[in-house]
Amino acid sequence: MLRASGHAALVRPAQRASGRVLVPGDKSISHRYALLGAIADGPTRISGYSSGADCAATLACLQALGVSVQTPGNGTVAITGRGLHGLEQPRAPLDAANSGTTMRLVAGLLAAHPFRTVIGGDASLSRRPMRRVIEPLTRMGATIAAEDGRPPLTIDGGPLHGITYAPEVPSAQVKSSLLLAGLHATGTTVVIEGAPTRDHTERAFTAFGVTLSRVGLKMEVAGGQRPQGRALAVPGDISGAAFWCVLAAGLPGSRVEIDGVGLNPSRTAVLDVLRRAGAVVETVVNHEDAGEPIGRITISAGEPCSFTVSPTEVPMLIDELPALGALGTLLPEGCTMEVRGAAELRVKESDRISALARGFAAMGADVTEYADGFRIAARPLRGGQVDASGDHRLAMAFAVAACGASGPTAIDGAGVVDVSYPGFFQELERLTSAR
């Protein structure tokens, strides 16, 4: 595998994958620990913070809001909390870069502060839907302006009151934004989900000393509680690990161990799908930190077979669907993979359904695109030229699929992997080098 400078990558076929790997800190957890640390009383020290650009955007926004953030190195972030209602009005618009999580969760904090803030991002983020947080935060008492419900957002914050809200689309980001706003509100804020989503915010609240009630799909937090700063360790990101899992599952004779990875049950649905697809998957939880189980995944190629992802599974593995699509292209000829009920993919960093279908087809795959998903009928890939479409997960999905092709694949825009996984292509080369 050869990497061109910065913006493109050439991935050559690989026979198998083997080795041990550590993945960057979990993006979802990193965002949440930083935001809670910013509004906590006292210092917070986070080790293993994500090295990706998305989480760096969150830190930059917090610094612009008057929060002391220090990065002494080795993935450690030290934050001096400003307490509830303690953020300062920024001197310039906030830049969430490519991070939808940053924009939606920071909006929940800004809604409670009595000043005007503009928060925007790059071209990709500016296409993403924000009405899903604008509407409930407005109901809580904020005033938010956005053209066609998309960034940039102009937020006039102020006193908030708790509400009961049921998001139309299952979303951990929406849930988290409202719970963060609810900490600053009078009364109680209740979020009722239509389907389970990742629960890192709920676990982080508990870790920071906030009492939150969880009964089934109903989350309830009383306003006025003051988070307490603490030391925390971020586990490795299972969404990044998913690409190595697919690589090992899709190339015969492969075996990969991923150490120090988060094994939160609300994130491990991807491992269940891999088992259904014939992979041999073993997990061991070694310890917990701040309520997050951390351990090892060992995955080997088994007897690959057809698999489907049902609409009810989608909310728990929305970020892993591009990786599972890559696995679909690596199945034996005649096998199929299909995902439905995943229309949310169309409003991610790219239209992931169309962009995945277009890229895999350019490599020789037989892909059928649906409004809410796609189907892949496996056949040998030949390689080709694809475009990452400004989407880190597409770049990684195309790279993994390319390892199973008969010829090389050029990935334009491959540098976007730095959003979540700096060093991805170097690790890919190491794991697939002949031994």
C-alpha positions in Angstrom: 0.0 0.0 0.0 1.5 3.3 -1.0 0.3 6.7 0.4 0.6 9.8 -1.7 1.1 13.1 0.1 -1.9 14.3 2.0 -4.8 13.9 -0.3 -4.8 10.5 -2.1 -3.9 6.9 -1.3 -3.2 3.9 -3.5 -4.2 0.6 -1.9 -2.9 -2.6 -3.4 -4.4 -6.1 -2.9 -3.6 -8.0 0.3 -3.5 -11.7 1.0 -4.4 -11.5 4.6 -4.3 -9.3 7.7 -2.5 -10.1 10.9 -1.3 -8.3 14.0 -2.3 -6.3 17.1 -3.5 -2.8 17.0 -4.5 0.1 19.2 -7.2 2.4 17.8 -7.6 6.2 18.6 -9.7 7.2 21.6 -13.4 6.9 21.2 -14.8 10.0 19.4 -18.2 10.0 21.1 -16.8 9.6 24.6 -14.1 12.2 24.0 -16.6 14.9 23.0 -18.8 14.2 26.0 -16.0 14.2 28.6 -14.6 17.5 27.3 -18.0 19.2 27.3 -18.9 18.0 30.8 -15.4 18.9 32.0 -16.0 22.4 30.7 -19.1 23.0 32.8 -17.9 21.0 35.8 -16.6 22.4 39.1 -12.9 21.8 39.4 -10.3 20.3 37.0 -10.9 17.4 34.7 -8.0 15.3 33.2 -8.8 13.1 30.2 -6.3 10.5 29.0 -6.6 8.7 25.7 -8.5 11.7 24.1 -9.3 11.1 20.5 -6.6 12.3 18.1 -9.1 13.1 15.4 -9.9 16.5 14.0 -13.6 16.3 15.1 -12.6 16.2 18.8 -10.0 18.9 18.3 -12.9 21.1 17.0 -14.7 20.6 20.3 -11.7 21.7 22.3 -11.3 24.7 20.0 -14.9 25.7 20.6 -14.5 25.4 24.3 -11.4 27.5 24.4 -13.2 30.2 22.4 -15.9 30.1 25.1 -13.3 30.9 27.8 -12.5 27.4 29.0 -8.9 26.6 29.9 -7.8 23.6 27.8 -4.3 22.2 28.0 -2.9 19.4 25.9 0.4 18.3 27.5 0.8 15.4 25.1 0.3 11.6 24.9 -3.4 12.1 24.3 -4.0 13.9 27.6 -6.3 16.9 27.9 -6.6 19.0 31.0 -9.7 21.2 31.4 -10.4 23.7 34.1 -14.2 23.7 34.5 -16.2 26.9 34.6 -19.2 25.5 36.2 -22.9 25.8 35.2 -23.7 29.0 33.2 -20.0 29.8 33.3 -19.1 30.0 29.6 -18.1 33.3 28.1 -19.4 34.9 24.9 -16.9 34.2 22.1 -15.2 37.0 20.2 -15.9 35.3 16.8 -18.1 32.6 15.3 -17.3 29.1 16.6 -16.0 26.6 14.0 -17.2 23.0 14.5 -15.3 22.1 11.3 -16.6 18.7 10.1 -18.1 17.6 13.4 -21.9 17.3 13.7 -21.4 16.1 17.3 -19.6 19.2 18.2 -22.3 21.5 16.7 -25.3 19.7 18.2 -23.9 19.1 21.7 -22.3 22.6 22.0 -25.7 24.0 20.9 -27.2 22.4 24.0 -24.7 24.3 26.2 -25.0 27.6 24.3 -28.8 27.6 24.6 -28.5 28.2 28.3 -26.1 31.1 28.2 -27.4 34.7 27.9 -25.5 35.8 24.9 -25.5 35.4 21.1 -23.2 32.9 19.5 -22.8 31.9 15.8 -21.5 28.4 15.2 -20.7 27.1 11.8 -18.5 24.5 10.1 -17.1 23.3 6.8 -19.1 22.7 3.6 -20.1 19.2 4.5 -21.4 20.2 8.0 -23.2 23.1 6.4 -25.4 20.6 4.6 -26.4 18.6 7.6 -29.9 18.9 9.3 -30.0 20.8 12.6 -33.8 21.2 13.0 -33.6 18.1 15.2 -31.9 20.1 17.9 -33.2 23.6 17.0 -36.9 22.6 17.6 -36.5 21.1 21.2 -33.9 23.7 22.3 -36.3 26.5 21.2 -39.1 24.8 23.1 -36.8 25.0 26.2 -36.5 28.7 25.8 -33.6 29.5 23.4 -33.8 31.4 20.2 -32.0 29.8 17.3 -31.9 31.0 13.7 -30.7 28.9 10.7 -31.4 29.1 7.0 -33.4 26.0 6.0 -32.5 24.4 9.4 -28.8 24.0 8.4 -25.6 25.6 9.7 -24.5 28.1 10.6 -26.7 28.5 13.7 -27.2 31.8 15.4 -28.1 31.0 19.1 -29.5 33.5 21.5 -29.4 31.7 24.8 -31.1 32.4 28.1 -33.1 30.9 30.9 -34.3 27.4 30.0 -37.1 25.2 31.4 -37.3 21.5 31.3 -39.4 19.7 28.7 -40.5 16.2 27.7 -39.3 15.4 24.2 -39.5 12.4 21.9 -37.1 12.8 19.0 -38.5 11.8 15.6 -35.3 10.2 14.5 -33.3 8.1 17.1 -30.2 10.1 17.8 -27.7 10.0 20.6 -26.6 13.5 19.6 -30.1 15.0 20.0 -30.5 13.1 23.3 -27.2 14.4 24.5 -27.8 18.0 23.5 -31.1 18.1 25.4 -29.6 16.5 28.5 -26.7 19.0 28.5 -29.2 21.8 28.2 -31.4 20.2 30.8 -28.6 20.5 33.4 -28.9 24.3 33.0 -32.7 24.3 33.0 -35.3 24.8 35.7 -37.4 21.7 36.4 -36.8 18.3 34.8 -35.9 17.4 31.2 -37.1 14.1 29.9 -36.0 12.5 26.6 -38.0 9.5 25.4 -36.3 7.6 22.6 -38.1 5.6 19.9 -35.2 3.1 19.8 -32.0 2.6 21.8 -29.0 4.7 20.9 -25.5 4.8 22.4 -25.5 5.7 26.1 -22.2 7.4 26.6 -23.8 10.6 27.8 -25.8 8.8 30.5 -22.7 7.0 31.7 -20.6 10.2 31.6 -23.3 12.1 33.6 -23.0 9.4 36.4 -19.2 9.6 36.2 -19.3 13.4 36.7 -21.6 13.0 39.7 -24.9 13.9 38.0 -28.0 11.9 38.9 -29.9 10.7 35.8 -32.8 8.4 35.8 -33.0 5.7 33.1 -36.1 3.6 32.7 -36.2 1.7 29.4 -36.0 4.3 26.7 -36.8 7.2 29.0 -34.0 9.5 30.3 -34.7 12.1 33.0 -32.4 14.7 34.5 -33.1 17.4 37.1 -31.7 20.8 36.3 -29.3 22.6 38.5 -27.0 19.7 39.3 -23.3 20.6 39.2 -21.0 18.1 37.5 -17.7 17.5 39.4 -14.4 17.4 37.6 -12.5 14.2 37.7 -9.8 12.0 36.0 -11.0 9.7 33.2 -9.6 7.5 30.5 -11.1 7.2 27.1 -11.2 3.7 25.6 -10.3 3.0 22.0 -13.1 3.7 19.4 -15.0 0.6 18.3 -16.2 2.4 15.2 -12.6 2.7 14.1 -11.9 -0.8 15.2 -14.8 -2.0 13.0 -12.6 -1.5 9.9 -9.9 -3.8 11.2 -12.6 -6.3 12.2 -14.0 -6.3 8.7 -10.5 -6.6 7.2 -9.8 -9.7 9.3 -13.3 -11.1 8.6 -13.0 -10.6 4.9 -9.5 -11.8 4.0 -9.1 -15.6 4.4 -6.4 -16.6 7.0 -6.5 -13.3 8.8 -6.4 -12.7 12.6 -6.3 -9.3 14.3 -6.3 -8.3 18.0 -7.6 -4.9 19.0 -6.5 -3.9 22.5 -7.9 -1.3 24.9 -11.1 -0.8 22.9 -14.5 0.2 24.3 -17.0 -2.6 24.7 -20.0 -0.6 25.8 -23.0 -2.9 25.0 -24.7 0.0 23.2 -21.8 0.0 20.7 -21.1 -3.7 20.1 -24.0 -4.6 17.8 -21.5 -4.5 14.9 -19.8 -7.6 16.5 -23.1 -9.5 16.5 -23.5 -8.7 12.8 -19.9 -9.9 12.1 -20.6 -13.2 13.8 -23.8 -13.6 11.6 -21.5 -13.0 8.6 -19.4 -15.9 9.6 -16.5 -14.2 11.4 -14.9 -15.7 14.5 -15.2 -12.9 17.2 -13.9 -13.1 20.8 -14.2 -10.3 23.3 -12.7 -9.9 26.8 -13.6 -7.1 29.2 -10.5 -6.3 31.2 -11.7 -3.4 33.3 -14.1 -0.4 33.5 -13.3 3.3 33.6 -16.1 5.8 34.4 -18.7 3.1 33.7 -17.3 2.2 30.3 -16.1 -1.4 29.8 -12.7 -1.7 28.1 -11.1 -4.8 26.7 -9.9 -6.7 23.7 -11.5 -7.9 20.5 -9.9 -10.8 18.6 -11.3 -11.5 15.2 -10.5 -14.1 12.6 -11.8 -15.0 9.2 -14.3 -17.9 9.5 -16.8 -19.2 7.0 -18.2 -16.0 5.4 -21.8 -16.0 4.5 -24.7 -13.7 3.5 -26.0 -11.3 6.1 -28.6 -8.5 6.5 -28.9 -5.5 8.8 -32.5 -4.9 9.8 -34.1 -1.4 10.4 -34.3 -2.1 14.1 -30.5 -2.6 14.3 -29.6 0.5 12.5 -29.6 3.1 15.3 -27.1 1.0 17.3 -24.6 0.7 14.4 -25.2 3.7 12.1 -21.5 4.6 12.1 -20.4 1.0 11.3 -22.5 0.6 8.2 -19.8 1.7 5.8 -17.4 -0.9 7.2 -20.1 -3.5 6.9 -20.6 -2.5 3.4 -17.0 -3.2 2.7 -17.4 -6.6 4.2 -20.2 -7.2 1.7 -17.8 -6.6 -1.2 -15.4 -9.2 0.4 -17.9 -12.0 0.7 -17.6 -15.1 -1.6 -19.2 -14.7 -5.0 -22.9 -15.4 -4.8 -23.3 -14.1 -1.2 -25.2 -10.9 -0.4 -25.4 -8.2 2.2 -28.3 -5.8 2.6 -29.2 -3.0 4.9 -32.5 -1.2 5.1 -34.0 1.4 7.3 -30.8 3.5 7.1 -32.0 6.7 5.4 -30.1 8.6 8.1 -26.9 7.7 6.1 -27.9 10.2 3.5 -27.4 13.1 5.9 -24.1 12.2 7.4 -20.7 13.7 6.3 -21.8 12.7 2.8 -24.8 10.9 1.3 -23.2 7.7 2.4 -25.7 5.5 0.5 -25.1 7.0 -2.9 -21.4 7.6 -2.3 -20.7 4.1 -1.1 -22.7 2.6 -4.0 -20.8 4.7 -6.5 -17.4 3.9 -5.0 -18.0 0.2 -4.6 -19.4 0.0 -8.2 -16.3 1.8 -9.5 -14.3 -1.1 -8.0 -16.4 -3.7 -9.7 -19.0 -4.4 -7.1 -22.7 -5.2 -7.9 -24.5 -2.6 -5.7 -28.2 -1.8 -5.7 -29.1 1.5 -4.0 -32.4 2.0 -2.1 -33.8 5.1 -0.6 -33.0 3.7 2.8 -30.1 1.4 2.3 -28.3 -0.7 -0.2 -27.7 -4.3 -1.3 -24.4 -5.9 -2.4 -24.2 -9.1 -4.4 -20.6 -10.2 -4.0 -18.4 -10.8 -7.0 -14.7 -10.3 -7.5 -13.5 -6.7 -7.2 -11.0 -5.4 -9.8 -10.0 -2.2 -8.1 -10.3 1.3 -9.7 -10.5 4.9 -8.7 -12.9 6.2 -6.1 -13.6 9.4 -4.3 -14.0 9.6 -0.5 -16.5 12.5 -0.9 -15.0 14.3 2.1 -16.1 11.5 4.4 -13.6 9.7 6.7 -15.6 6.5 7.0 -16.0 6.2 3.2 -12.2 6.5 2.8 -11.6 3.7 5.3 -14.4 1.5 3.8 -13.0 1.8 0.3 -9.5 1.1 1.6 -10.6 -2.1 3.3 -12.6 -3.3 0.3 -9.6 -2.5 -1.9 -7.5 -5.1 0.0 -9.7 -7.8 -1.5 -9.5 -6.6 -5.1 -7.4 -8.1 -7.9 -5.8 -4.7 -8.8 -4.9 -1.5 -7.1 -7.4 1.2 -6.0 -6.8 4.9 -5.9 -8.7 6.8 -3.2 -9.0 10.5 -3.9 -9.5 12.7 -0.8 -8.1 9.9 1.5 -6.6 12.5 3.9 -10.0 13.0 5.3 -9.4 9.9 7.5 -7.7 12.4 9.9 -11.2 13.4 11.1 -11.3 10.3 13.2 -8.3 8.1 12.6 -4.9 9.8 11.9 -2.4 7.1 10.8 -5.1 4.8 9.4 -3.2 4.0 6.2 0.0 3.4 8.0 -1.8 0.8 10.2 -3.4 -0.7 7.2 0.0 -1.2 5.5 1.4 -2.7 8.7 -1.4 -5.2 9.2 -1.4 -6.4 5.6 2.4 -6.5 5.0 3.6 -10.0 4.1 5.0 -11.9 7.1 
